[in-house]
Amino acid sequence: MILDRIALLLVIIGAFNWGSIGLFQFDLVAFIFGGQGALLSRIVYTLVALAGIWCVSLLFRSREESSVM
């Protein structure tokens, strides 16, 4: 399902961002989009959060359902 792949991609982006914050104290999303309070940064953070919530559903799907779609 295309939505699953998009969500997974956004979660990976979020993981890289959190990794850069943890290791280097550098917020890549804030750097690219003009600070943590910038509208575009907040949109990206929100999309990553929604993608993470969507990916929780992947844990509860059976393999057969996932492979059929």
CHARMM-style PDB file with segment names, atoms N, HN, CA, C and O in Angstrom:
ATOM      1  N   MET     1       0.843  -1.169   0.000  1.00  0.00      PROA
ATOM      2  CA  MET     1       0.000   0.000   0.000  1.00  0.00      PROA
ATOM      3  C   MET     1       0.899   1.247   0.000  1.00  0.00      PROA
ATOM      4  O   MET     1       1.861   1.324   0.765  1.00  0.00      PROA
ATOM      5  N   ILE     2       0.589   2.188  -0.835  1.00  0.00      PROA
ATOM      6  HN  ILE     2      -0.192   2.125  -1.456  1.00  0.00      PROA
ATOM      7  CA  ILE     2       1.433   3.369  -1.010  1.00  0.00      PROA
ATOM      8  C   ILE     2       1.487   4.211   0.250  1.00  0.00      PROA
ATOM      9  O   ILE     2       2.527   4.796   0.553  1.00  0.00      PROA
ATOM     10  N   LEU     3       0.385   4.287   0.994  1.00  0.00      PROA
ATOM     11  HN  LEU     3      -0.460   3.812   0.748  1.00  0.00      PROA
ATOM     12  CA  LEU     3       0.372   5.072   2.227  1.00  0.00      PROA
ATOM     13  C   LEU     3       1.338   4.491   3.261  1.00  0.00      PROA
ATOM     14  O   LEU     3       1.972   5.237   4.007  1.00  0.00      PROA
ATOM     15  N   ASP     4       1.448   3.174   3.306  1.00  0.00      PROA
ATOM     16  HN  ASP     4       0.933   2.568   2.700  1.00  0.00      PROA
ATOM     17  CA  ASP     4       2.397   2.529   4.213  1.00  0.00      PROA
ATOM     18  C   ASP     4       3.832   2.931   3.870  1.00  0.00      PROA
ATOM     19  O   ASP     4       4.630   3.209   4.765  1.00  0.00      PROA
ATOM     20  N   ARG     5       4.151   2.961   2.611  1.00  0.00      PROA
ATOM     21  HN  ARG     5       3.503   2.735   1.885  1.00  0.00      PROA
ATOM     22  CA  ARG     5       5.514   3.315   2.191  1.00  0.00      PROA
ATOM     23  C   ARG     5       5.827   4.778   2.477  1.00  0.00      PROA
ATOM     24  O   ARG     5       6.933   5.105   2.906  1.00  0.00      PROA
ATOM     25  N   ILE     6       4.875   5.645   2.245  1.00  0.00      PROA
ATOM     26  HN  ILE     6       3.976   5.379   1.896  1.00  0.00      PROA
ATOM     27  CA  ILE     6       5.078   7.070   2.538  1.00  0.00      PROA
ATOM     28  C   ILE     6       5.271   7.262   4.036  1.00  0.00      PROA
ATOM     29  O   ILE     6       6.159   7.998   4.466  1.00  0.00      PROA
ATOM     30  N   ALA     7       4.441   6.600   4.823  1.00  0.00      PROA
ATOM     31  HN  ALA     7       3.720   6.002   4.474  1.00  0.00      PROA
ATOM     32  CA  ALA     7       4.554   6.703   6.282  1.00  0.00      PROA
ATOM     33  C   ALA     7       5.911   6.184   6.752  1.00  0.00      PROA
ATOM     34  O   ALA     7       6.556   6.794   7.606  1.00  0.00      PROA
ATOM     35  N   LEU     8       6.331   5.070   6.196  1.00  0.00      PROA
ATOM     36  HN  LEU     8       5.807   4.575   5.502  1.00  0.00      PROA
ATOM     37  CA  LEU     8       7.621   4.507   6.582  1.00  0.00      PROA
ATOM     38  C   LEU     8       8.766   5.449   6.209  1.00  0.00      PROA
ATOM     39  O   LEU     8       9.714   5.603   6.979  1.00  0.00      PROA
ATOM     40  N   LEU     9       8.688   6.076   5.044  1.00  0.00      PROA
ATOM     41  HN  LEU     9       7.918   5.952   4.418  1.00  0.00      PROA
ATOM     42  CA  LEU     9       9.706   7.033   4.626  1.00  0.00      PROA
ATOM     43  C   LEU     9       9.763   8.230   5.584  1.00  0.00      PROA
ATOM     44  O   LEU     9      10.848   8.677   5.954  1.00  0.00      PROA
ATOM     45  N   LEU    10       8.605   8.742   5.980  1.00  0.00      PROA
ATOM     46  HN  LEU    10       7.723   8.379   5.679  1.00  0.00      PROA
ATOM     47  CA  LEU    10       8.569   9.870   6.917  1.00  0.00      PROA
ATOM     48  C   LEU    10       9.115   9.475   8.286  1.00  0.00      PROA
ATOM     49  O   LEU    10       9.783  10.276   8.940  1.00  0.00      PROA
ATOM     50  N   VAL    11       8.839   8.262   8.719  1.00  0.00      PROA
ATOM     51  HN  VAL    11       8.297   7.612   8.188  1.00  0.00      PROA
ATOM     52  CA  VAL    11       9.363   7.790  10.004  1.00  0.00      PROA
ATOM     53  C   VAL    11      10.884   7.665   9.931  1.00  0.00      PROA
ATOM     54  O   VAL    11      11.573   7.985  10.899  1.00  0.00      PROA
ATOM     55  N   ILE    12      11.405   7.213   8.818  1.00  0.00      PROA
ATOM     56  HN  ILE    12      10.845   6.954   8.031  1.00  0.00      PROA
ATOM     57  CA  ILE    12      12.859   7.123   8.642  1.00  0.00      PROA
ATOM     58  C   ILE    12      13.489   8.514   8.671  1.00  0.00      PROA
ATOM     59  O   ILE    12      14.540   8.707   9.281  1.00  0.00      PROA
ATOM     60  N   ILE    13      12.851   9.480   8.014  1.00  0.00      PROA
ATOM     61  HN  ILE    13      11.998   9.322   7.517  1.00  0.00      PROA
ATOM     62  CA  ILE    13      13.340  10.861   8.056  1.00  0.00      PROA
ATOM     63  C   ILE    13      13.351  11.363   9.500  1.00  0.00      PROA
ATOM     64  O   ILE    13      14.313  11.995   9.936  1.00  0.00      PROA
ATOM     65  N   GLY    14      12.284  11.081  10.230  1.00  0.00      PROA
ATOM     66  HN  GLY    14      11.503  10.568   9.876  1.00  0.00      PROA
ATOM     67  CA  GLY    14      12.231  11.474  11.633  1.00  0.00      PROA
ATOM     68  C   GLY    14      13.320  10.812  12.463  1.00  0.00      PROA
ATOM     69  O   GLY    14      13.892  11.437  13.356  1.00  0.00      PROA
ATOM     70  N   ALA    15      13.606   9.554  12.171  1.00  0.00      PROA
ATOM     71  HN  ALA    15      13.141   9.047  11.446  1.00  0.00      PROA
ATOM     72  CA  ALA    15      14.654   8.847  12.903  1.00  0.00      PROA
ATOM     73  C   ALA    15      16.017   9.475  12.634  1.00  0.00      PROA
ATOM     74  O   ALA    15      16.817   9.633  13.557  1.00  0.00      PROA
ATOM     75  N   PHE    16      16.288   9.831  11.388  1.00  0.00      PROA
ATOM     76  HN  PHE    16      15.638   9.702  10.639  1.00  0.00      PROA
ATOM     77  CA  PHE    16      17.547  10.503  11.076  1.00  0.00      PROA
ATOM     78  C   PHE    16      17.633  11.851  11.782  1.00  0.00      PROA
ATOM     79  O   PHE    16      18.690  12.224  12.291  1.00  0.00      PROA
ATOM     80  N   ASN    17      16.533  12.573  11.813  1.00  0.00      PROA
ATOM     81  HN  ASN    17      15.675  12.271  11.399  1.00  0.00      PROA
ATOM     82  CA  ASN    17      16.529  13.872  12.477  1.00  0.00      PROA
ATOM     83  C   ASN    17      16.793  13.718  13.975  1.00  0.00      PROA
ATOM     84  O   ASN    17      17.609  14.446  14.540  1.00  0.00      PROA
ATOM     85  N   TRP    18      16.104  12.773  14.620  1.00  0.00      PROA
ATOM     86  HN  TRP    18      15.440  12.181  14.162  1.00  0.00      PROA
ATOM     87  CA  TRP    18      16.331  12.556  16.042  1.00  0.00      PROA
ATOM     88  C   TRP    18      17.741  12.049  16.313  1.00  0.00      PROA
ATOM     89  O   TRP    18      18.341  12.395  17.331  1.00  0.00      PROA
ATOM     90  N   GLY    19      18.267  11.242  15.418  1.00  0.00      PROA
ATOM     91  HN  GLY    19      17.780  10.961  14.591  1.00  0.00      PROA
ATOM     92  CA  GLY    19      19.650  10.790  15.569  1.00  0.00      PROA
ATOM     93  C   GLY    19      20.632  11.947  15.501  1.00  0.00      PROA
ATOM     94  O   GLY    19      21.585  12.003  16.279  1.00  0.00      PROA
ATOM     95  N   SER    20      20.406  12.870  14.577  1.00  0.00      PROA
ATOM     96  HN  SER    20      19.632  12.825  13.945  1.00  0.00      PROA
ATOM     97  CA  SER    20      21.301  14.024  14.471  1.00  0.00      PROA
ATOM     98  C   SER    20      21.163  14.944  15.684  1.00  0.00      PROA
ATOM     99  O   SER    20      22.135  15.577  16.097  1.00  0.00      PROA
ATOM    100  N   ILE    21      19.957  15.019  16.256  1.00  0.00      PROA
ATOM    101  HN  ILE    21      19.167  14.505  15.920  1.00  0.00      PROA
ATOM    102  CA  ILE    21      19.774  15.809  17.472  1.00  0.00      PROA
ATOM    103  C   ILE    21      20.512  15.141  18.639  1.00  0.00      PROA
ATOM    104  O   ILE    21      21.208  15.807  19.404  1.00  0.00      PROA
ATOM    105  N   GLY    22      20.355  13.853  18.762  1.00  0.00      PROA
ATOM    106  HN  GLY    22      19.789  13.312  18.140  1.00  0.00      PROA
ATOM    107  CA  GLY    22      20.983  13.133  19.869  1.00  0.00      PROA
ATOM    108  C   GLY    22      22.497  13.093  19.799  1.00  0.00      PROA
ATOM    109  O   GLY    22      23.179  13.244  20.813  1.00  0.00      PROA
ATOM    110  N   LEU    23      23.015  12.890  18.610  1.00  0.00      PROA
ATOM    111  HN  LEU    23      22.462  12.767  17.786  1.00  0.00      PROA
ATOM    112  CA  LEU    23      24.463  12.753  18.462  1.00  0.00      PROA
ATOM    113  C   LEU    23      25.190  14.085  18.326  1.00  0.00      PROA
ATOM    114  O   LEU    23      26.283  14.257  18.867  1.00  0.00      PROA
ATOM    115  N   PHE    24      24.591  15.019  17.610  1.00  0.00      PROA
ATOM    116  HN  PHE    24      23.703  14.879  17.171  1.00  0.00      PROA
ATOM    117  CA  PHE    24      25.304  16.248  17.259  1.00  0.00      PROA
ATOM    118  C   PHE    24      24.618  17.529  17.733  1.00  0.00      PROA
ATOM    119  O   PHE    24      25.112  18.626  17.475  1.00  0.00      PROA
ATOM    120  N   GLN    25      23.482  17.397  18.424  1.00  0.00      PROA
ATOM    121  HN  GLN    25      23.080  16.506  18.634  1.00  0.00      PROA
ATOM    122  CA  GLN    25      22.676  18.548  18.830  1.00  0.00      PROA
ATOM    123  C   GLN    25      22.371  19.442  17.632  1.00  0.00      PROA
ATOM    124  O   GLN    25      22.465  20.667  17.714  1.00  0.00      PROA
ATOM    125  N   PHE    26      22.007  18.811  16.521  1.00  0.00      PROA
ATOM    126  HN  PHE    26      21.931  17.816  16.454  1.00  0.00      PROA
ATOM    127  CA  PHE    26      21.723  19.523  15.275  1.00  0.00      PROA
ATOM    128  C   PHE    26      20.379  19.061  14.739  1.00  0.00      PROA
ATOM    129  O   PHE    26      20.213  17.893  14.389  1.00  0.00      PROA
ATOM    130  N   ASP    27      19.428  19.970  14.674  1.00  0.00      PROA
ATOM    131  HN  ASP    27      19.563  20.919  14.958  1.00  0.00      PROA
ATOM    132  CA  ASP    27      18.088  19.666  14.171  1.00  0.00      PROA
ATOM    133  C   ASP    27      18.064  19.959  12.671  1.00  0.00      PROA
ATOM    134  O   ASP    27      17.963  21.114  12.256  1.00  0.00      PROA
ATOM    135  N   LEU    28      18.156  18.922  11.880  1.00  0.00      PROA
ATOM    136  HN  LEU    28      18.238  17.984  12.217  1.00  0.00      PROA
ATOM    137  CA  LEU    28      18.235  19.063  10.431  1.00  0.00      PROA
ATOM    138  C   LEU    28      16.976  19.684   9.844  1.00  0.00      PROA
ATOM    139  O   LEU    28      17.060  20.527   8.951  1.00  0.00      PROA
ATOM    140  N   VAL    29      15.810  19.278  10.335  1.00  0.00      PROA
ATOM    141  HN  VAL    29      15.741  18.593  11.061  1.00  0.00      PROA
ATOM    142  CA  VAL    29      14.549  19.827   9.829  1.00  0.00      PROA
ATOM    143  C   VAL    29      14.477  21.325  10.105  1.00  0.00      PROA
ATOM    144  O   VAL    29      14.106  22.103   9.226  1.00  0.00      PROA
ATOM    145  N   ALA    30      14.829  21.728  11.321  1.00  0.00      PROA
ATOM    146  HN  ALA    30      15.130  21.095  12.035  1.00  0.00      PROA
ATOM    147  CA  ALA    30      14.816  23.151  11.668  1.00  0.00      PROA
ATOM    148  C   ALA    30      15.820  23.920  10.823  1.00  0.00      PROA
ATOM    149  O   ALA    30      15.547  25.044  10.401  1.00  0.00      PROA
ATOM    150  N   PHE    31      16.965  23.327  10.579  1.00  0.00      PROA
ATOM    151  HN  PHE    31      17.186  22.414  10.922  1.00  0.00      PROA
ATOM    152  CA  PHE    31      17.993  23.983   9.763  1.00  0.00      PROA
ATOM    153  C   PHE    31      17.501  24.211   8.331  1.00  0.00      PROA
ATOM    154  O   PHE    31      17.691  25.286   7.763  1.00  0.00      PROA
ATOM    155  N   ILE    32      16.875  23.197   7.765  1.00  0.00      PROA
ATOM    156  HN  ILE    32      16.721  22.323   8.226  1.00  0.00      PROA
ATOM    157  CA  ILE    32      16.426  23.282   6.369  1.00  0.00      PROA
ATOM    158  C   ILE    32      15.252  24.241   6.219  1.00  0.00      PROA
ATOM    159  O   ILE    32      15.185  24.996   5.249  1.00  0.00      PROA
ATOM    160  N   PHE    33      14.323  24.213   7.181  1.00  0.00      PROA
ATOM    161  HN  PHE    33      14.377  23.599   7.969  1.00  0.00      PROA
ATOM    162  CA  PHE    33      13.076  24.957   7.012  1.00  0.00      PROA
ATOM    163  C   PHE    33      12.975  26.234   7.840  1.00  0.00      PROA
ATOM    164  O   PHE    33      11.892  26.812   7.932  1.00  0.00      PROA
ATOM    165  N   GLY    34      14.067  26.689   8.442  1.00  0.00      PROA
ATOM    166  HN  GLY    34      14.946  26.219   8.368  1.00  0.00      PROA
ATOM    167  CA  GLY    34      14.059  28.005   9.074  1.00  0.00      PROA
ATOM    168  C   GLY    34      13.763  28.053  10.548  1.00  0.00      PROA
ATOM    169  O   GLY    34      13.200  29.043  11.016  1.00  0.00      PROA
ATOM    170  N   GLY    35      14.111  27.044  11.296  1.00  0.00      PROA
ATOM    171  HN  GLY    35      14.569  26.241  10.916  1.00  0.00      PROA
ATOM    172  CA  GLY    35      13.915  27.052  12.742  1.00  0.00      PROA
ATOM    173  C   GLY    35      12.762  26.160  13.167  1.00  0.00      PROA
ATOM    174  O   GLY    35      11.897  25.803  12.367  1.00  0.00      PROA
ATOM    175  N   GLN    36      12.774  25.811  14.443  1.00  0.00      PROA
ATOM    176  HN  GLN    36      13.477  26.102  15.092  1.00  0.00      PROA
ATOM    177  CA  GLN    36      11.749  24.899  14.956  1.00  0.00      PROA
ATOM    178  C   GLN    36      10.356  25.498  14.932  1.00  0.00      PROA
ATOM    179  O   GLN    36       9.376  24.769  14.781  1.00  0.00      PROA
ATOM    180  N   GLY    37      10.251  26.800  15.077  1.00  0.00      PROA
ATOM    181  HN  GLY    37      11.047  27.391  15.199  1.00  0.00      PROA
ATOM    182  CA  GLY    37       8.943  27.435  15.102  1.00  0.00      PROA
ATOM    183  C   GLY    37       8.406  27.808  13.735  1.00  0.00      PROA
ATOM    184  O   GLY    37       7.267  28.264  13.626  1.00  0.00      PROA
ATOM    185  N   ALA    38       9.195  27.626  12.695  1.00  0.00      PROA
ATOM    186  HN  ALA    38      10.120  27.255  12.784  1.00  0.00      PROA
ATOM    187  CA  ALA    38       8.752  27.976  11.345  1.00  0.00      PROA
ATOM    188  C   ALA    38       7.605  27.065  10.916  1.00  0.00      PROA
ATOM    189  O   ALA    38       7.546  25.894  11.288  1.00  0.00      PROA
ATOM    190  N   LEU    39       6.710  27.624  10.135  1.00  0.00      PROA
ATOM    191  HN  LEU    39       6.758  28.576   9.833  1.00  0.00      PROA
ATOM    192  CA  LEU    39       5.526  26.875   9.708  1.00  0.00      PROA
ATOM    193  C   LEU    39       5.898  25.580   8.983  1.00  0.00      PROA
ATOM    194  O   LEU    39       5.309  24.533   9.255  1.00  0.00      PROA
ATOM    195  N   LEU    40       6.858  25.636   8.073  1.00  0.00      PROA
ATOM    196  HN  LEU    40       7.336  26.486   7.852  1.00  0.00      PROA
ATOM    197  CA  LEU    40       7.237  24.425   7.332  1.00  0.00      PROA
ATOM    198  C   LEU    40       7.836  23.366   8.250  1.00  0.00      PROA
ATOM    199  O   LEU    40       7.570  22.177   8.076  1.00  0.00      PROA
ATOM    200  N   SER    41       8.637  23.781   9.219  1.00  0.00      PROA
ATOM    201  HN  SER    41       8.854  24.747   9.360  1.00  0.00      PROA
ATOM    202  CA  SER    41       9.191  22.820  10.183  1.00  0.00      PROA
ATOM    203  C   SER    41       8.082  22.153  10.975  1.00  0.00      PROA
ATOM    204  O   SER    41       8.095  20.939  11.177  1.00  0.00      PROA
ATOM    205  N   ARG    42       7.134  22.943  11.418  1.00  0.00      PROA
ATOM    206  HN  ARG    42       7.124  23.930  11.254  1.00  0.00      PROA
ATOM    207  CA  ARG    42       6.029  22.388  12.196  1.00  0.00      PROA
ATOM    208  C   ARG    42       5.190  21.438  11.357  1.00  0.00      PROA
ATOM    209  O   ARG    42       4.682  20.446  11.879  1.00  0.00      PROA
ATOM    210  N   ILE    43       5.034  21.719  10.075  1.00  0.00      PROA
ATOM    211  HN  ILE    43       5.447  22.525   9.651  1.00  0.00      PROA
ATOM    212  CA  ILE    43       4.302  20.811   9.182  1.00  0.00      PROA
ATOM    213  C   ILE    43       5.050  19.492   9.055  1.00  0.00      PROA
ATOM    214  O   ILE    43       4.447  18.422   9.131  1.00  0.00      PROA
ATOM    215  N   VAL    44       6.380  19.568   8.861  1.00  0.00      PROA
ATOM    216  HN  VAL    44       6.870  20.437   8.799  1.00  0.00      PROA
ATOM    217  CA  VAL    44       7.176  18.344   8.740  1.00  0.00      PROA
ATOM    218  C   VAL    44       7.103  17.536  10.037  1.00  0.00      PROA
ATOM    219  O   VAL    44       6.908  16.321   9.999  1.00  0.00      PROA
ATOM    220  N   TYR    45       7.259  18.205  11.187  1.00  0.00      PROA
ATOM    221  HN  TYR    45       7.417  19.192  11.218  1.00  0.00      PROA
ATOM    222  CA  TYR    45       7.177  17.496  12.468  1.00  0.00      PROA
ATOM    223  C   TYR    45       5.808  16.817  12.624  1.00  0.00      PROA
ATOM    224  O   TYR    45       5.727  15.688  13.107  1.00  0.00      PROA
ATOM    225  N   THR    46       4.754  17.496  12.222  1.00  0.00      PROA
ATOM    226  HN  THR    46       4.821  18.413  11.830  1.00  0.00      PROA
ATOM    227  CA  THR    46       3.405  16.935  12.333  1.00  0.00      PROA
ATOM    228  C   THR    46       3.227  15.741  11.407  1.00  0.00      PROA
ATOM    229  O   THR    46       2.648  14.728  11.800  1.00  0.00      PROA
ATOM    230  N   LEU    47       3.725  15.858  10.173  1.00  0.00      PROA
ATOM    231  HN  LEU    47       4.195  16.680   9.854  1.00  0.00      PROA
ATOM    232  CA  LEU    47       3.629  14.734   9.241  1.00  0.00      PROA
ATOM    233  C   LEU    47       4.403  13.517   9.736  1.00  0.00      PROA
ATOM    234  O   LEU    47       3.938  12.385   9.600  1.00  0.00      PROA
ATOM    235  N   VAL    48       5.575  13.746  10.306  1.00  0.00      PROA
ATOM    236  HN  VAL    48       5.953  14.665  10.416  1.00  0.00      PROA
ATOM    237  CA  VAL    48       6.368  12.641  10.850  1.00  0.00      PROA
ATOM    238  C   VAL    48       5.629  11.986  12.019  1.00  0.00      PROA
ATOM    239  O   VAL    48       5.621  10.761  12.141  1.00  0.00      PROA
ATOM    240  N   ALA    49       5.012  12.796  12.874  1.00  0.00      PROA
ATOM    241  HN  ALA    49       5.018  13.791  12.775  1.00  0.00      PROA
ATOM    242  CA  ALA    49       4.253  12.251  13.999  1.00  0.00      PROA
ATOM    243  C   ALA    49       3.061  11.423  13.516  1.00  0.00      PROA
ATOM    244  O   ALA    49       2.815  10.329  14.025  1.00  0.00      PROA
ATOM    245  N   LEU    50       2.331  11.937  12.546  1.00  0.00      PROA
ATOM    246  HN  LEU    50       2.531  12.826  12.132  1.00  0.00      PROA
ATOM    247  CA  LEU    50       1.194  11.192  11.998  1.00  0.00      PROA
ATOM    248  C   LEU    50       1.655   9.899  11.336  1.00  0.00      PROA
ATOM    249  O   LEU    50       0.991   8.868  11.445  1.00  0.00      PROA
ATOM    250  N   ALA    51       2.800   9.957  10.646  1.00  0.00      PROA
ATOM    251  HN  ALA    51       3.339  10.795  10.557  1.00  0.00      PROA
ATOM    252  CA  ALA    51       3.344   8.753  10.016  1.00  0.00      PROA
ATOM    253  C   ALA    51       3.719   7.722  11.075  1.00  0.00      PROA
ATOM    254  O   ALA    51       3.506   6.525  10.885  1.00  0.00      PROA
ATOM    255  N   GLY    52       4.276   8.186  12.187  1.00  0.00      PROA
ATOM    256  HN  GLY    52       4.449   9.159  12.342  1.00  0.00      PROA
ATOM    257  CA  GLY    52       4.613   7.265  13.269  1.00  0.00      PROA
ATOM    258  C   GLY    52       3.386   6.587  13.835  1.00  0.00      PROA
ATOM    259  O   GLY    52       3.400   5.388  14.115  1.00  0.00      PROA
ATOM    260  N   ILE    53       2.327   7.355  14.002  1.00  0.00      PROA
ATOM    261  HN  ILE    53       2.316   8.329  13.775  1.00  0.00      PROA
ATOM    262  CA  ILE    53       1.069   6.784  14.497  1.00  0.00      PROA
ATOM    263  C   ILE    53       0.518   5.769  13.495  1.00  0.00      PROA
ATOM    264  O   ILE    53       0.038   4.705  13.884  1.00  0.00      PROA
ATOM    265  N   TRP    54       0.590   6.101  12.205  1.00  0.00      PROA
ATOM    266  HN  TRP    54       0.980   6.966  11.889  1.00  0.00      PROA
ATOM    267  CA  TRP    54       0.125   5.173  11.172  1.00  0.00      PROA
ATOM    268  C   TRP    54       0.940   3.884  11.199  1.00  0.00      PROA
ATOM    269  O   TRP    54       0.389   2.797  11.032  1.00  0.00      PROA
ATOM    270  N   CYS    55       2.255   4.003  11.409  1.00  0.00      PROA
ATOM    271  HN  CYS    55       2.703   4.887  11.545  1.00  0.00      PROA
ATOM    272  CA  CYS    55       3.120   2.819  11.395  1.00  0.00      PROA
ATOM    273  C   CYS    55       2.859   1.890  12.569  1.00  0.00      PROA
ATOM    274  O   CYS    55       3.227   0.716  12.511  1.00  0.00      PROA
ATOM    275  N   VAL    56       2.239   2.378  13.627  1.00  0.00      PROA
ATOM    276  HN  VAL    56       1.941   3.332  13.674  1.00  0.00      PROA
ATOM    277  CA  VAL    56       1.847   1.500  14.728  1.00  0.00      PROA
ATOM    278  C   VAL    56       0.894   0.428  14.198  1.00  0.00      PROA
ATOM    279  O   VAL    56       0.925  -0.716  14.650  1.00  0.00      PROA
ATOM    280  N   SER    57       0.049   0.804  13.239  1.00  0.00      PROA
ATOM    281  HN  SER    57       0.023   1.733  12.871  1.00  0.00      PROA
ATOM    282  CA  SER    57      -0.888  -0.176  12.675  1.00  0.00      PROA
ATOM    283  C   SER    57      -0.167  -1.303  11.947  1.00  0.00      PROA
ATOM    284  O   SER    57      -0.697  -2.407  11.830  1.00  0.00      PROA
ATOM    285  N   LEU    58       1.031  -1.030  11.462  1.00  0.00      PROA
ATOM    286  HN  LEU    58       1.461  -0.132  11.557  1.00  0.00      PROA
ATOM    287  CA  LEU    58       1.796  -2.076  10.771  1.00  0.00      PROA
ATOM    288  C   LEU    58       2.162  -3.216  11.716  1.00  0.00      PROA
ATOM    289  O   LEU    58       2.310  -4.361  11.287  1.00  0.00      PROA
ATOM    290  N   LEU    59       2.309  -2.905  12.997  1.00  0.00      PROA
ATOM    291  HN  LEU    59       2.189  -1.976  13.346  1.00  0.00      PROA
ATOM    292  CA  LEU    59       2.643  -3.937  13.974  1.00  0.00      PROA
ATOM    293  C   LEU    59       1.523  -4.952  14.159  1.00  0.00      PROA
ATOM    294  O   LEU    59       1.776  -6.103  14.514  1.00  0.00      PROA
ATOM    295  N   PHE    60       0.294  -4.529  13.920  1.00  0.00      PROA
ATOM    296  HN  PHE    60       0.089  -3.593  13.632  1.00  0.00      PROA
ATOM    297  CA  PHE    60      -0.854  -5.370  14.221  1.00  0.00      PROA
ATOM    298  C   PHE    60      -1.477  -6.016  12.982  1.00  0.00      PROA
ATOM    299  O   PHE    60      -2.493  -6.704  13.082  1.00  0.00      PROA
ATOM    300  N   ARG    61      -0.881  -5.798  11.844  1.00  0.00      PROA
ATOM    301  HN  ARG    61      -0.056  -5.239  11.763  1.00  0.00      PROA
ATOM    302  CA  ARG    61      -1.390  -6.444  10.627  1.00  0.00      PROA
ATOM    303  C   ARG    61      -0.738  -7.803  10.451  1.00  0.00      PROA
ATOM    304  O   ARG    61       0.424  -8.005  10.803  1.00  0.00      PROA
ATOM    305  N   SER    62      -1.504  -8.725   9.903  1.00  0.00      PROA
ATOM    306  HN  SER    62      -2.448  -8.561   9.618  1.00  0.00      PROA
ATOM    307  CA  SER    62      -0.915 -10.035   9.622  1.00  0.00      PROA
ATOM    308  C   SER    62      -0.125  -9.964   8.326  1.00  0.00      PROA
ATOM    309  O   SER    62      -0.368  -9.089   7.495  1.00  0.00      PROA
ATOM    310  N   ARG    63       0.800 -10.860   8.152  1.00  0.00      PROA
ATOM    311  HN  ARG    63       0.998 -11.571   8.827  1.00  0.00      PROA
ATOM    312  CA  ARG    63       1.634 -10.881   6.936  1.00  0.00      PROA
ATOM    313  C   ARG    63       0.789 -11.087   5.675  1.00  0.00      PROA
ATOM    314  O   ARG    63       1.078 -10.514   4.625  1.00  0.00      PROA
ATOM    315  N   GLU    64      -0.234 -11.892   5.787  1.00  0.00      PROA
ATOM    316  HN  GLU    64      -0.469 -12.358   6.640  1.00  0.00      PROA
ATOM    317  CA  GLU    64      -1.070 -12.170   4.619  1.00  0.00      PROA
ATOM    318  C   GLU    64      -1.772 -10.900   4.140  1.00  0.00      PROA
ATOM    319  O   GLU    64      -1.838 -10.653   2.935  1.00  0.00      PROA
ATOM    320  N   GLU    65      -2.292 -10.102   5.052  1.00  0.00      PROA
ATOM    321  HN  GLU    65      -2.239 -10.303   6.030  1.00  0.00      PROA
ATOM    322  CA  GLU    65      -2.955  -8.854   4.687  1.00  0.00      PROA
ATOM    323  C   GLU    65      -1.983  -7.897   4.017  1.00  0.00      PROA
ATOM    324  O   GLU    65      -2.325  -7.244   3.031  1.00  0.00      PROA
ATOM    325  N   SER    66      -0.775  -7.814   4.552  1.00  0.00      PROA
ATOM    326  HN  SER    66      -0.498  -8.344   5.353  1.00  0.00      PROA
ATOM    327  CA  SER    66       0.218  -6.886   4.029  1.00  0.00      PROA
ATOM    328  C   SER    66       0.686  -7.289   2.628  1.00  0.00      PROA
ATOM    329  O   SER    66       0.881  -6.426   1.772  1.00  0.00      PROA
ATOM    330  N   SER    67       0.866  -8.575   2.390  1.00  0.00      PROA
ATOM    331  HN  SER    67       0.707  -9.276   3.085  1.00  0.00      PROA
ATOM    332  CA  SER    67       1.383  -9.025   1.107  1.00  0.00      PROA
ATOM    333  C   SER    67       0.306  -9.019   0.010  1.00  0.00      PROA
ATOM    334  O   SER    67       0.628  -8.915  -1.173  1.00  0.00      PROA
ATOM    335  N   VAL    68      -0.954  -9.129   0.397  1.00  0.00      PROA
ATOM    336  HN  VAL    68      -1.216  -9.214   1.358  1.00  0.00      PROA
ATOM    337  CA  VAL    68      -2.038  -9.124  -0.596  1.00  0.00      PROA
ATOM    338  C   VAL    68      -2.160  -7.761  -1.223  1.00  0.00      PROA
ATOM    339  O   VAL    68      -2.394  -7.658  -2.427  1.00  0.00      PROA
ATOM    340  N   MET    69      -2.007  -6.711  -0.442  1.00  0.00      PROA
ATOM    341  HN  MET    69      -1.817  -6.794   0.536  1.00  0.00      PROA
ATOM    342  CA  MET    69      -2.164  -5.343  -0.935  1.00  0.00      PROA
ATOM    343  C   MET    69      -0.934  -4.954  -1.611  1.00  0.00      PROA
ATOM    344  OT1 MET    69      -0.832  -3.834  -2.111  1.00  0.00      PROA
TER     345      MET     69
END
